[in-house]
Amino acid sequence: MDINFSDDFLVKGKFSIKKSSTAYKGKLTKEEGEKLLILEKVKLRELQERLYSDGSQSLLVVLQAMDAAGKDSMIEHVFGGVNPQGCNVISFKTPSSREYSHDFLWRHYLALPQKGMIGIFNRSHYESVLVCKVHPEYNLNEKTWKSLKDFDENFWNNRYESIRNFEKHLTDNGTTIVKIFLHVSKDEQKKRLLDRINEQEKNWKFSAADLPERALFDKYMDCYETAINETSKDSAPWFVLPADDKWFARVAAIQIIIDALEKMKLKYPKLSEEDKEGLKEAKKQLENEK
């Protein structure tokens, strides 16, 4: 099945969130997609092993989305087959008082994947230009600013610039960044939130705080559109995936991640002649054991 979605959902030029569909309208069926996902997971594991053994580069996958868009289940289904020793998932919650005592990028630096590893940010440094833009009062916790008047256009432009510089620094130093926005419709979000209430085994997923945030859905969409336009660069591009169909978003995401790993041109380490001779001796010794 020769399908690749990397180019289809790459943000190119001016991005409009209203013109970006939340539903998959292609010819791939759900059954075909689920079979394809199984095959791609095998490929992803092999590439992850090569990344780990090569040890010269790392991959950072940034997942952003509204509540109930499927971030957690995507991580489970896309990365469920990789070696956990070579993969770290970091879920960023509300910053602690210690984290607020540093700049907004500090805690994200600490969570970056080391060479040879895949790092997954479930939410990320982008919360500082998303939730903190919808709720600018949260920025006052950093204590650098004293008034809501401080959060003017110049403030946000500086934040976008900080993010661009942060990501450029990472890519210049061996980290490939893949940023994925799971674009879910307001109607689909409503359906999934109701599922969390109606299905007892999903009750734990529902938070009363989800509803006030849902009321700000359109405001969040404006913030996403601006953030994506300000920070989607060749070195750290954004991919906007239609996420009303979870099965499709997973297939598209794994192919984008595989494509990024393949572009790294990873290689298994080559043994020196001395090491090869050592292997021959070890083989001989093992075969001669009684």
N, C-alpha and C positions, 0 to 999 in steps of 0.2 A: 504494500500500500504506500505509494510514493506521494506523501503529503507533508508539507512543511509550512508552519504558520508563522515563523520568525518574521518574515517580511510583511505579512498581512497586517499585523497589529503594532508594528513599530511606529512610533510617533514621528511624523515627517512634516516639517513646516509648521504652520499655525494650527494648533489643536483646538477643536470645538467639542466640548463634552456633550452638547445637545445633539450634535450630528453623529456622535459615536453610538452605535447600537449596543444595547445590553443583551440582545438575543443573537444567537448564532443562526445565520441564514444560509449556510452552505449545504453541500450535498452529503457530507459525512453523517451516517446514522449513529445513534447512541450505541448500538451493538458493535458497529465497526470501531467507534471511538474507544470503547472499553477494551476491545481486543488489541487495538493499537497501543493503548496505555501499557498493557502488560509487556508488549515487545519493547517499548521504549524504556521501561524500567530496567530491563536487562542491559540495554545500551548505556543507560545512565550509571549503573553500578560499575560497568567496565571503565567508563571514563573517570569516575570518581577514584577508582583504584589507580588509574594512570596519573591522575592529579596528585594523589597521595605519594606515590612512588617517585614521581618527578621532583616534587618538593620545591619548585622554584616560583610557583604562582598560587594564588588563592581565588576563590569565587565567592562573591557576596550577592545573595539574592534578597532583594527588598520587596516585601509584600505590603501593599497598602489597600485599604478598602473600607467601606462603611460596615457597620455592625451587620452580622448575618450574611455577609457576602461569600463566606466559605474559605477564609484564610486557613483556619485550623485543619479543616478536612482536606484542603489542598496539600498542605504539608504532609499529612498522613498518607495520602494516596500517591503523591509524586515522589516523596523521598522515603517511603516505607521500605523500599528494597535496597537502600544503600547501606554501607557499613557504618554503624553509628560512631565508630572510632574516628571517622573522617568527616563528621558532619555535626555542627552545633546549631541549635535553634534557640534564639533569644526572643522572648516576648517582652516588649517594653510596656510597662505600666506607668501610672502617674509617678513622676520623679519624687525621690525621697528628699528629705531636707539636706542630706549630704550632696546629692546630685544637684539640687538647686543652688548649692554654694559654689558650683563651678559653672563654666560656660555651657550652653545648651548642647554642644557636641561631645562634651567630655565623656559621658557614660557610653556613647556609641563607639568612641575610640577604644575603650576598654573591652568592648564586645567583638571587635573585628576578628575575622578568621586569620589564623596564622598560615604561613606558606604550606601548601599541600592540603588545605582544608576547604570545605564548603561551609559558609556561614549563612544562616537564614534569619533575617530580621522580620519578625511578625509585628508589624508597626515599626516605626523607625524614627530617625532624625527628622522626618517629614512631619511628624506630629507638631513640631515647633512652628510650622507654617500652615497647619491645618486646624487642629483643635485649638491651638493657641491663638489663631487668627479669628476663629469663630468666638472664642472666649478670651479676649485679650487680657482680662483681669488675671488670668493664670500667670502671665509673665511677671506680675508684681512679686511673685514668690521668689524670683531671682534677686530681688532687693537692689539691683542696679538701677532700676527705674522706679520713679516715685508716683507717677500719675498715668492714667490711661491716655492722656494727651501725648505721652512719649511714643505711643505706638502709631506713628504716622506712616505715610508711604515710604519715607526714607528708611525707617526702621525695618520694614518688610523687605525692601530692596537689599538692605545690608544682610539680612538673613538668607535670602536667595543667593547672594554672592558668596556668603560663607559656605553654604551647601555646595555650590559649584566648585569652590576652591578645595573643599574637603574631598569631594569625589575625584577631582582632577589629581590631587595628591595621591590618593589611593591607586588610581589607575596607572599613574606614572611609576608606582613602586610595586607593580606586580599583582594587583588585585583587579580582576574583572568584575564589573558591577552590572547586574541585571535587575531593573526596577519594573515591577509588575503591579498595575492597578487593576483590581477586579471590579469591573463596572457593572453594578447591579441596579436594576430599576427600583423605584420606590414601591411599586406594586409587589414585586418579588420579595423585597425586604419585609413588607407587611405579612405576606404569606409565611415566610420563614419564622418571623417573630411569633405569629399565631401558632405555628407548629410547636414552638418551644413551650407555649402555654398549654396547648391541647394534648400533647404527648408527654406522659408522666416522666419517661426516661430522659426527656429533653428539658424538664423544668429547671434544672440546675444551670442551664445556659442562659436563662432569661434574667435580665436585670431591670428593675424599675427605671434605672437611669437611661435605658435604651430609648424610652418614649420621648423625654425632653430633647434628646439628641436627634431623634427622627423628625421632630418638628422643625429642625434646622437643616433638613436634608438639602434644600436648594442652596442654602448658604454654603454648605460643605462642598457642593458641586462646583460652585464658583471658585472656592479656594483650591480645589483639586485642579481645575482647569488652569488657573494662574500658576500654581506650583509646577505642573507638568510643562507648561510652556516656558517657564523660567529656567528649568533645570534639565530638560531632555537634550543632551548633548551627544555627539558621536562617541565620546569616551564613556559615557554613562547614560544610555538611552532609556526612555520609558516605553513600555509595551502596555497598551490598554486592551484588556481582554473582555469580551462579552461574557458576563458571569451569571446570567439568569439560568443557564444550563450548566450545572456544576461539572458534569462529565466532560463537556467540551472545554471549559476553562482549564481543567487538569491536563488534557491532551495538549492544548496549545502551550501551556506553561512548560511542560516537560520538554517539548520540542525546542522551545526558546532557550531553555537551560542547556540542553544537549548541544545546540548550535554554538552557544557561547563557549562551552568546553572544547568543542572540536576546533574552534578558531584559535585556541591557545597553542595548538600543535604540540601537545604533551607527548613525552617519550619516557619509556621505561629506562632506568639507568643502565649504562653499558659497563660491563665488567672489564677491568684491566686484565692484561695477560697474566699478571701475577695472581689475580683473584680467580681466573679461569683454571689455572694450574692448581690452586687451592681446592677448587670444587672437584677436580679430577681425583685429587688425593683423598678428599673426604668420601667420595663415591667408592673408591677402591677400599678404603678402610671399612665402610659400612657393609659392603658386599662380602668382605672377608671375615666378618664377625661370625663366630660359631654360636 
